[in-house]
Amino acid sequence: MVALTLAGASAAALVNPADEEGLAAVPNTADVVRTTLVDTERLDGALNYERAAPATAVGGEGTLTWLPKEGDVIVRGEPVYRADQRPRVLLYGTTPFYRELSVGSRGRDVAILESNLAALGYTGFTADNHYTWATAQAVSRWQKDLGVTRTGRVAPEQVLVTESAVRVGEVTADLGSSASGEVLSLTGVSRTVTVDVEVRRRHLIAEDGRVEVELPDGRVLEAEVADVGSTVSVAEGDSLEDATVRIKITVEDEEELNDYEVAPVAVRLEVGRAEDVLAVPVEALVALSEGGYGVQTVGPEGQTSYAAVETGLFADGLVEVSGSGISEGTSVGVPE
């Protein structure tokens, strides 16, 4: 017997079909099945909250008089922290405030302020990019509800702009300290899985592609590729061949993550699929003396013969086969 290795599985002996036909059936047999084969690859990943941005105090004046707790979720209109009892309020948008806004101001930051005021239920103004007297009146009502001095103006230190709700990942400043520098480390509110994939294997992953995520407790969750990074990274000491890109994956039902917040996970990635094909156990393959591969077919009376086959995808211990005399339900020999 000559042992062969096929895609990580052991194949049977090198045989001459002319010498072997008519032998008694091998001890074990398996039926040719019609199935869908899916070849997957297992990659190491990390579950974590997506980082949003640090909350950095602006102006450097005042004393921190209130801080949220780690894990708190902050939504639009709520305080991120308080300095001298004055809240810095979260607003949604993509442009940070860099100047004081007042009557006559125009720009993207004005549009963000007015859209947030409208979303918080304040009315009487047009939500555009022009700060009018009507806008100032709405701001004054908002300031009254916040319990701060009603000025009708908005300064950068009074608001923090992020794209959406945030979660407090870490409180980096102490209560009672000066309101300067980084106060909080913020994350997104959704947990995501990241995987660093070698650039040369980037073609295996498609945005919106389906994957599976295996948790430390063994449960496997359905997930989707949310983003394929375009920034290439090379670790110190590695060559360009080891360059990677970061893949972001979102779990279909985040509640199934339970209490996992930060954890190592495994990502199962589909790298090959063959639908509605005939397949046999990999161990049923034999190398034919004239070249190529075959299987030993076993008839109803135990008679045996060898049939040449073309092989296709290998997956889950099975191999796709096709050839004359091979059909669904055919019995093939499988060595012990």
C-alpha positions in Angstrom: 0.0 0.0 0.0 1.3 3.5 -0.8 -0.3 6.3 1.3 -1.2 9.5 -0.6 -2.3 12.9 0.8 -5.1 14.8 -0.9 -6.1 18.3 0.5 -5.1 17.2 4.0 -6.9 13.8 3.9 -5.3 10.4 3.4 -6.2 8.5 0.2 -6.0 4.8 -0.5 -3.6 2.7 -2.4 -2.0 2.8 -5.9 -3.9 0.1 -7.8 -4.1 -1.4 -11.3 -7.8 -1.8 -12.0 -7.2 -4.7 -14.4 -5.6 -6.7 -11.5 -8.2 -5.8 -8.9 -11.6 -6.2 -10.5 -13.7 -9.0 -9.1 -12.2 -8.9 -5.6 -14.5 -9.2 -2.6 -16.0 -6.1 -1.3 -13.8 -4.1 1.1 -15.0 -4.3 4.7 -16.5 -0.8 4.8 -18.6 0.9 2.1 -20.2 4.3 1.7 -22.8 5.6 -0.8 -22.2 8.3 -3.3 -24.3 11.2 -2.2 -25.7 14.2 -3.9 -25.0 17.3 -1.8 -23.7 20.8 -1.6 -20.1 21.1 -0.5 -18.9 24.2 1.3 -15.2 24.7 2.0 -14.5 27.0 4.9 -11.4 28.6 6.4 -11.0 29.4 10.0 -9.5 32.8 10.9 -8.7 34.4 14.3 -10.8 37.4 15.1 -11.5 39.8 18.0 -14.9 40.9 19.3 -15.0 44.4 20.7 -17.0 47.6 20.6 -16.1 49.8 17.6 -14.1 52.8 18.7 -15.8 56.1 18.1 -13.6 59.0 19.5 -12.2 60.4 22.7 -14.2 63.0 24.5 -11.7 65.8 24.9 -12.5 68.9 27.0 -12.4 72.1 25.1 -11.4 75.4 26.6 -9.6 73.9 29.6 -11.7 75.8 32.1 -13.8 74.5 35.0 -13.8 71.5 37.2 -15.3 68.1 36.3 -18.4 67.8 38.6 -20.1 64.8 37.0 -18.9 61.8 34.9 -20.8 58.9 33.5 -19.9 55.3 34.3 -18.0 52.9 32.1 -20.5 51.0 29.9 -23.1 53.9 29.9 -24.7 54.6 26.6 -25.2 58.3 25.8 -27.7 59.4 23.2 -28.5 62.7 21.5 -29.4 65.5 23.9 -27.8 63.8 27.0 -24.8 65.1 28.9 -21.4 63.5 28.2 -19.9 65.1 31.3 -20.4 68.2 33.4 -17.9 70.9 34.2 -18.9 73.4 36.9 -22.3 71.7 36.8 -22.7 72.8 33.1 -23.3 69.8 30.8 -21.5 69.1 27.6 -24.3 67.7 25.4 -24.1 65.1 22.8 -25.3 66.0 19.3 -25.3 63.8 16.2 -23.4 64.9 13.1 -20.1 64.7 11.2 -18.6 68.1 11.7 -17.2 69.2 15.1 -18.1 72.6 16.4 -15.0 74.9 16.2 -16.5 78.3 16.8 -19.3 80.0 18.8 -22.6 80.0 16.9 -24.9 83.0 17.1 -27.3 85.0 15.0 -25.8 85.5 11.5 -23.6 82.3 11.5 -23.9 80.1 8.5 -22.4 76.7 7.7 -22.4 73.0 8.2 -22.1 73.3 12.0 -25.2 75.5 12.0 -27.1 72.9 10.0 -26.1 70.2 12.5 -27.2 72.2 15.4 -30.6 73.0 13.9 -31.2 69.4 12.8 -30.5 68.2 16.3 -32.7 70.9 17.9 -35.5 69.7 15.6 -34.9 66.1 16.5 -35.1 67.0 20.2 -38.5 68.6 19.6 -37.7 72.3 19.4 -39.6 74.2 16.7 -40.2 77.7 15.4 -37.2 77.9 13.1 -36.1 76.6 9.7 -33.6 73.8 9.8 -31.1 74.9 7.2 -27.6 76.3 7.6 -28.5 79.9 8.7 -28.5 80.8 12.4 -31.4 83.3 12.7 -33.2 85.0 15.6 -35.7 82.1 15.5 -32.8 79.7 15.9 -31.5 81.7 18.9 -35.0 81.5 20.5 -35.0 77.7 20.1 -31.5 77.6 21.5 -32.6 79.7 24.5 -35.5 77.3 25.2 -33.1 74.4 25.0 -30.6 76.0 27.4 -33.4 76.6 29.8 -34.3 72.9 29.8 -30.7 72.1 30.3 -30.5 74.3 33.3 -27.8 76.6 32.0 -27.7 80.3 31.3 -29.9 81.3 28.4 -27.6 83.1 25.9 -29.1 82.0 22.6 -25.5 81.2 21.5 -23.7 77.8 21.4 -20.0 77.4 22.1 -17.8 74.4 21.2 -17.3 73.5 24.9 -21.1 73.1 25.3 -21.6 70.2 22.8 -19.8 67.1 21.5 -20.6 65.9 18.0 -20.5 62.2 17.1 -22.2 60.4 14.2 -24.5 58.4 16.5 -25.0 57.3 20.1 -21.8 56.4 22.0 -20.8 54.1 24.8 -18.4 55.0 27.6 -15.5 52.6 27.1 -13.3 54.1 29.8 -13.4 57.1 32.1 -9.9 58.6 31.8 -10.2 61.7 34.0 -11.0 62.0 37.7 -14.0 63.7 39.2 -12.8 67.0 40.6 -9.9 67.4 38.2 -9.6 70.2 35.7 -11.8 70.0 32.6 -8.9 69.6 30.1 -7.5 66.9 27.9 -9.2 63.6 27.3 -12.1 63.0 29.8 -13.6 59.8 28.3 -12.8 57.1 25.8 -15.9 56.5 23.8 -16.9 53.6 21.6 -19.8 52.8 19.3 -22.7 51.0 20.9 -22.6 48.0 18.6 -20.1 45.1 19.0 -18.2 44.1 15.9 -15.7 41.5 15.0 -12.4 42.4 13.3 -10.1 40.1 11.4 -6.7 41.0 9.9 -6.5 39.2 6.5 -3.4 38.9 4.4 -3.7 41.1 1.3 -2.9 38.1 -1.0 -6.1 36.5 0.3 -8.2 39.6 0.1 -10.0 38.3 -2.9 -11.7 35.6 -0.8 -13.7 38.1 1.1 -16.6 40.2 -0.4 -18.3 43.1 1.3 -21.8 42.0 2.4 -20.6 38.3 2.2 -21.9 35.8 4.7 -19.6 34.4 7.4 -20.0 32.6 10.7 -18.5 33.7 14.0 -17.6 31.0 16.6 -17.8 32.3 20.3 -15.5 31.1 23.1 -18.4 28.9 24.4 -18.6 27.1 21.0 -21.8 28.7 19.7 -21.7 29.7 16.1 -23.5 32.9 15.0 -24.5 34.1 11.5 -22.7 37.3 10.5 -21.9 39.5 7.6 -18.9 41.3 6.3 -19.6 45.0 6.9 -16.4 46.6 5.6 -13.3 45.5 3.9 -10.5 47.9 4.8 -8.3 49.7 2.3 -5.4 50.5 4.6 -2.6 48.0 4.3 -0.6 47.2 7.5 2.7 45.5 7.9 3.8 44.4 11.4 7.3 45.2 12.5 9.7 42.5 11.2 7.2 41.2 8.6 7.7 41.3 4.9 5.3 42.8 2.3 4.0 39.3 1.7 2.6 39.3 5.2 0.8 42.7 4.7 -2.8 42.6 6.0 -6.1 44.6 5.7 -8.7 44.7 8.4 -12.1 43.2 7.9 -15.1 44.4 10.0 -17.9 41.9 10.6 -21.3 42.4 12.2 -23.2 39.7 13.9 -26.8 39.2 12.6 -28.4 39.1 16.0 -26.3 41.0 18.5 -28.4 39.8 21.4 -26.9 36.3 20.9 -23.6 37.7 22.0 -25.0 37.8 25.5 -22.5 39.3 27.9 -19.5 39.0 25.7 -18.0 42.5 25.2 -14.3 41.8 24.5 -13.4 38.3 23.4 -11.3 36.2 21.0 -13.5 34.6 18.4 -13.0 32.4 15.3 -14.4 33.5 11.9 -15.5 30.8 9.4 -15.1 32.1 5.9 -16.5 30.4 2.9 -13.7 29.9 0.3 -15.4 27.4 -2.1 -18.8 26.0 -2.9 -20.1 23.3 -5.2 -23.8 22.9 -5.3 -25.8 19.7 -6.2 -22.8 17.6 -6.8 -21.9 13.9 -6.2 -19.5 13.3 -3.4 -17.7 10.4 -1.6 -15.5 10.3 1.5 -12.0 11.4 0.7 -10.7 8.1 2.0 -12.6 6.3 -0.8 -10.2 7.8 -3.4 -7.5 5.6 -4.9 -4.6 6.6 -7.1 -4.8 4.7 -10.4 -1.6 3.2 -11.9 -2.3 4.8 -15.2 -2.7 8.2 -13.5 -5.5 10.1 -12.0 -7.9 8.9 -9.3 -10.7 6.5 -9.0 -13.0 4.7 -6.5 -13.7 1.1 -5.9 -17.4 0.4 -6.7 -19.1 -2.4 -4.9 -22.0 -4.2 -6.6 -25.1 -5.6 -4.9 -23.5 -9.1 -4.8 -20.2 -7.9 -3.5 -18.5 -7.7 -6.8 -16.0 -4.9 -7.1 -14.4 -2.8 -9.8 -12.5 0.4 -10.1 -14.0 3.5 -11.9 -11.9 6.5 -12.8 -13.2 9.8 -11.5 -12.6 13.5 -11.8 -12.3 15.2 -8.5 -13.5 18.7 -7.6 -14.0 20.5 -4.3 -12.8 19.0 -1.0 -14.8 19.9 2.1 -15.8 18.4 5.4 -14.2 15.0 4.7 -15.9 14.7 1.3 -14.7 15.2 -2.2 -16.7 16.1 -5.3 -16.5 13.3 -8.0 -17.8 12.7 -11.5 -17.2 10.0 -14.0 -18.7 7.1 -15.9 -20.6 4.6 -13.7 -20.8 7.0 -10.8 -24.3 8.0 -9.7 -26.1 8.8 -6.5 -26.4 5.7 -4.3 -23.5 3.9 -5.8 -21.6 2.0 -3.1 -17.9 2.6 -2.9 -15.2 1.0 -0.8 -13.8 2.9 2.1 -10.7 1.3 3.7 -10.6 0.9 7.5 
